[in-house]
Amino acid sequence: NRIDAWLHALDTASLGRHRDTLEVQVHAGTARVMAQVTIRAGQAAPTGEPRRLARLHTDAPVIAALGDRWIVRSADGAHTLGVAEVAWPFIDPQGLRGPAHADLLARLASCAPAEWLATALGELPAGMPAAHFQAAWALRDEALPPILQRADAIPCGRGASLMLIDRRRLVRVQDQLLQATERWHAEHPESVGLDWRDALAQVSRADRRFYAGEALARLQSEGALHRNGDSIFRPGHIPAPSADDERFRLRVLPLLSERRSRSVHELSELLELPVDTVRVQLARLALQGLAVAVTPQRFIAVTQMRSLADCALDAARAGSLHAAEFSRRTGIGRNLSIDVLEFFDRIRFTRRVGNRRIVINAHALSAALNVTHVSEPT
């Protein structure tokens, strides 16, 4: 175990300078274990108090709770050196190191559980495992919810990975991401969205490690933000067509409307453009409601996709919506037929039942593509 503790009345001169270690005996209740003690750096204790913050590294596991007091003796047990009061009974400092961790512990001294948790979550970059907090304060399950409410803490995750995080920090980061995205849309209407790295620059350094990702995940689940690759954008945002978009559209849409679907690499060769450029431009067409990404490698024009959906409806009414019949009706080939039918399944337009499919929502295509208000330019 690695445990941080306040050492009272310990002869710290015998420990030498910072990071020198001393072998000691620790008497924790009825247990006696050997440990290495090291004075930690930083502002260890309020001025005038005869105590220092130290790291105890015990040779055997020890059950520790905040405020536990242990007798510390010399390695041979002949001399009592002082008392160790548990200050941080966790295996690691949850992302804080050195003076920052020591300063936090100095401010947490003599706090009640709710105040302790609120202060800690305000400093820790990635929250705190709920099991650690509960064990540190020896709390029963029923005592935890009111403490979380008073500390304005919320759970994140589930089971053994359940974390406690600061709700106010999370809301602040969510607001920062939303405001940064809105500003980006106003200043760059032709852009797909705000690059995630640029979005992180709008968040404080302490919140980038965990809170930014958690804030984005929650905003996505609420439908307040969407993500496409490294770009984030507000719902309903359609990139304004640029001159490059118009030139690319005129060249590529006829190819995407053909029965034979070409992969991104085939389009790159035909258009004599780099593959990455073609990917970006196709993604922009999809966001503008002109193309559909059936797979990451194959795009189809929306007009062609609507024709394929009509064929699927006709086949379903005849009770024969399966890959072979769909391929025969559309003439697009078996492999592409399977890709299109699986795309229909993903957007809940169809559902597979055995070897055939049934239509479960005839309006799913327009809803999934969000293109009912977008018309193709002429």
N, C-alpha and C positions, 0 to 999 in steps of 0.2 A: 504493500500500500504506500502511496505517496500522499501525505496529508500536510496541510499548512496549519501551523499552530502558533499562538502567542506564548512565548517562553517567559515566565515570571521568575524574577529573582535568580536567574541563571547567570553563572559567571561567564558572560559572553567573551571576556578577554581570553578565556582558554580556548575559544574557537578560532582565534586568529582572524585574518581578514576574510572578506566576503568570499564565499564559495569554498572555503576550507571546511572540511567535515570532521566530525567527532563521533566516535562510536559510543553509544550510550545504551542503557537499559530503560525501557518504558514499561511502567506498570499501569495497564489499562484495566481497571476493575480487578478481577482475579487473574487476568492474563499478564504474563511477563514476556516481553519480546525484545529482541535486540533491534536497534535502529541506528541509522546514520542521520545526524542532525547537521543542517547547513543554514547559517544565517542568510536570509534573503535580502536582496537589494531594495532600495526605495525607502520611502517615508514609512517606517515600520509601525510606529506608534505615536500617539499624541505626545507633545512635549512634556517632559517631566515624569512620564510613567516608566517604571523600571521593568520594561518588557521589550522583547524584540520579536519580529516575525521570522519564523524559521520553517524549513521544509523537513519533515520527518519521513524518512524512507524506511519503513519497517520490514524486517526479514520475513514476517508471516502476516497473513491477513488479520486486520483488526476492525471490529465494528465500531464506527465513529459517528457521533452526532454533534451538531453544533453546540459549543459550550461545555462539552465533556472535558474533565480535568484529569490529567494523568501525571503520576509521579515520574520524574526523570532522574536517573541515577547514573553514576559512572559505569563504565563497561564491566568492572569487577563487582559492582553492587555495593562497594564500601562507602561511597559518599552520595548524599542526596544533593543534586545540582539545582533542582527547582521544580516547577510545575508547568506542564504544557496544556494550554487551553485550546481546544480544537476551533479553528477559525474557518477552514474550508475543507470539508471531509471528502472531497471528490478526487478522482484519479488525476484529473488535469484541470487547469484553470479556465476551461471553456473559452479559449481564444485570447485571453489576456496574458501578457508576459511581463516579468520584471516589475519596474516601479508602478506601472498602471494597475497591476494586480494587487500589489501591496497597498497602494492608495485606496483602492476599492475596499479592501478588507478593513482598513482603518476606519472608513466611513460606515461600514456595516456593523461595527462593534456595538453591542447593546441594542440592536434593532429588534422589534417584534417581527414575526414571520412575514406579514403582509408588506410592511415597510422594507424589510430586508429583500424580499423578492422584487418589489418595484424598483428599488435602487440597483440591484444586481442586473435586472433585465434592461435597465436604461443604459448600462455600460457594456454588457457582454455582446459581442458582434453576432452571435448565432443562437441566442437564447440559451435555455438550460433544460436538460432532460428532466421531465416531471418526476421520474423515479428518484433522481438524485435529490431534488428539493424535498420530496416527501420523506425520504430516508434521513436526510440531514436534520430535519426537525422532528422526526419520529411522529409523523402525522398519520392519523387514520384516514381512510378513503373519504368518509363523510365530512371530515374537517377541511378537505382541500378546496371544494368549490367556493365557499364564502371567502377564503383567503385570496383565491384568484380574482374574485370580483373586486375586493378591496384594493388589490394591487394593480387592477386594470390589465391583467394578464389573460391571454387566450391560449388554448391548446392548439398544437399543430402536429399533424401526423396521427399515428394510432399505435396501439400495442406498446411493445418495448421501445419503439422509436418515438414515442410521444414527447414532444418538446413544448416548453412554455416560452412564449414570446410576448413582447411588449406591444399591446394593441395600439397605443398612441404612435409608436415608431412606425408600425406597419401602415397605419392610415396616412401618416405624413409622407412615407415613401410612395404609396399609391397616388396621392395627390401630386407629388412631384413628377411621377411618370406620366400621369394624365395631362398635366399642364405642359410638360416638355413635348409630348406628342401633338397636342393642339397647336403649340407654337410652330412646330415643324410643318404641320399641314398648312398653316396660314402662310408661312414663308416659302414653302417648296410644294406647291399644289401638284406639280408633275411627278413628285417622288412617290414611290410605293409606300414608304413609311420611314420612321426614324430608326437609324441604325442602333442596335442594342448597346454597342460600346459608347455611342454618344449619349444614349439615355442614362447609362451608368454614371457618366460624368456629371449629371445633374443631381446625383445622390451623394450624400456625404460618404467619405471613405469608410467609416465604421459600419455603414449600412449596406455596402456593396457585396460583402461576402455571403450574406444569407438573406437579409430583408428584401433586397431588390428582386431576387428570384422568386421569393415567396409572394411578394406584392404582385408581380407580373402574373404568376400562376393563378392567384385569386381573381385578378382582374379579367384574365382569360376565361375562367370558369363562370364569372358573372356576365360575360359578354361585353364588358366595358372596353376591352382591348383585344386585338387579334395579332397574331404573329405569323409572318411568312419568311422563313429562313432567319436572317439576322435583323429583319425589319419588323417594327411594331407599328400598328396603325389603329385608328378608331373605326368602329363598325360603320359601314356605309361609305367609307372613304374610297373614292375611285380616282386613281391618278389621272390628272389632266393629260390628254395626249400631247406629246411633244412632236417636233418635226421628225425626229428619228423614229418615233412610234408610227407615224403616218407612213413613212417610207417602208418600214418593216411590215406593217399591216398589209399594204398593197402587194407586197411580194409573197408573204407567207400564207395569208388567208386562202387563196386559191388552192394551195397545197394541202392545207388542213381540211378543206372541204371535199377532197377527193375520197373515193371509197378506200383506196389503199392508204393506210396511215403510215407516215414516216417517222422514224425515231428522231430524237434531238440531234444525234450525230449525223444522220442522213440529211436532215435539214441544214445542218452546218456545212456539209459538203456542197449541197445544191445552191445555197445562198452565198457560199464562199465567205462565211463569217466564223469567227471563233466560237467554239462550243459554249463557253461561258456567256458570251454575248447573246447567243440564241436562247439560252436558258433564261436569262434576265428578261429579254424582250417577250418571250412566251409567257412568263409569269405576269408581266405587265398586261398583256392581252387578256389573260385570265381574270385579273383584277378589274379590268375594264369591261368584263362581261362579253368578250368576243371569242374566247377559247376556253376549253375545259381540259384540265390535266387528268386524263383517264388513269395514267400511271406516271411516275416521275419521268419516264422516258418518252411518253407519247401524249400529244395534245391533239384535240379535235375541235374544229370550229363549232361554235354554239349552234349555228343553223343546221349543220350536219348532225349534231347531237340530238337536236329536237326531232329530226327525221328518224333517227335511230330509236328514239323513245316512242314515236308513233308506231313504228314497226313492232316494237316490243308490246305495245298495247294491243295491236291487232292479233299478234300471235297468242297473247294471253287470253283474249276473248275466244279464240279457237281452241284453247286448252293445250297449245303446243309450244309454249315458250321454253325452249331448251336450246343449248348451244348450236346443235346441228341445224335446227329449223331457223333460228335467228340468223345464222350465217347464210343459209340459202335465201332467206327473204331480203337480206341487206346486201349480200355480195361482198362483204368486207373481209371474209376469210375466217377460219375457225379460231385462230389465236387471238385476233383482235376482238372477235365476238365474245370470247371468254373474258377478256379484259373489260369490255364495255358492260357485260352482264354483272361482273363483280363490282364495277363502279356503281351500277344501279342498286346493287345490294347494299353498298356502303352508305348511300344517301337515302336508303329506306324507300326507294321507288319500287323495288321488287324484293321478294324473299324466296330463297331457294327451298323447295320442298321435294326431297328426293332428287330425281334427275331433271325436274322441270322447275319453273319459277311462276310465282303468282304476283300480280301487281297489288301492292298494299296502299299506295298513295300516288295517285296520278299527277298530283301537283308537286311532288317532291323535287323534281328536277329544277323547276323555277325557284323553289324555296331554297334549295341547297346552293344554287349558283348565285342567288340574289341578283338576278338579271332581269326581273320583270319590268324594271323601270329603265332599262338600258336598251337602246336601239342601235343596230349596227350602222356605222356611217356609210353614206353612199358616195 
